[in-house]
Amino acid sequence: QSPSDPIKQSCSGGGRADVGDPNALWADKYAPGNSRMILGNKESVSKLSNWLQSWESTFNRPAKGKKKSYNAKNGPFKAALLSGPPGIGKTTTAQLVVEESGRQ
């Protein structure tokens, strides 16, 4: 999809808009660009980032001599649950943590 695509322009989630664009949604104009720009919930953002790193080393790329785990006892949970009221930044946090860890 191109930036001029009307579907992309009408979506508020995940897109980032130019601050000078008069038709852009406020949430897109001023969305944080990295996890350090998220206001509040710093501990939760850090926990999610640490969980993702430990998940990767446990389930996808185990250390030398260790087998790939499919059920980590005493290790990281296989999934993370982000909960809270609408608009608190759950999706933005997840997207930024994923981007910063080199994923899509």
Rosetta blueprint (number, residue, H / E / L):
1 Q L
2 S L
3 P L
4 S L
5 D L
6 P H
7 I H
8 K H
9 Q H
10 S H
11 C L
12 S L
13 G L
14 G L
15 G L
16 R L
17 A L
18 D L
19 V L
20 G L
21 D L
22 P L
23 N L
24 A L
25 L L
26 W H
27 A H
28 D H
29 K H
30 Y L
31 A L
32 P L
33 G L
34 N L
35 S H
36 R H
37 M H
38 I L
39 L L
40 G L
41 N L
42 K H
43 E H
44 S H
45 V H
46 S H
47 K H
48 L H
49 S H
50 N H
51 W H
52 L H
53 Q H
54 S H
55 W H
56 E H
57 S H
58 T H
59 F H
60 N H
61 R L
62 P L
63 A L
64 K L
65 G L
66 K L
67 K L
68 K L
69 S L
70 Y L
71 N L
72 A L
73 K L
74 N L
75 G L
76 P L
77 F L
78 K L
79 A L
80 A L
81 L L
82 L L
83 S L
84 G L
85 P L
86 P L
87 G L
88 I L
89 G L
90 K H
91 T H
92 T H
93 T H
94 A H
95 Q H
96 L H
97 V H
98 V H
99 E H
100 E H
101 S L
102 G L
103 R L
104 Q L
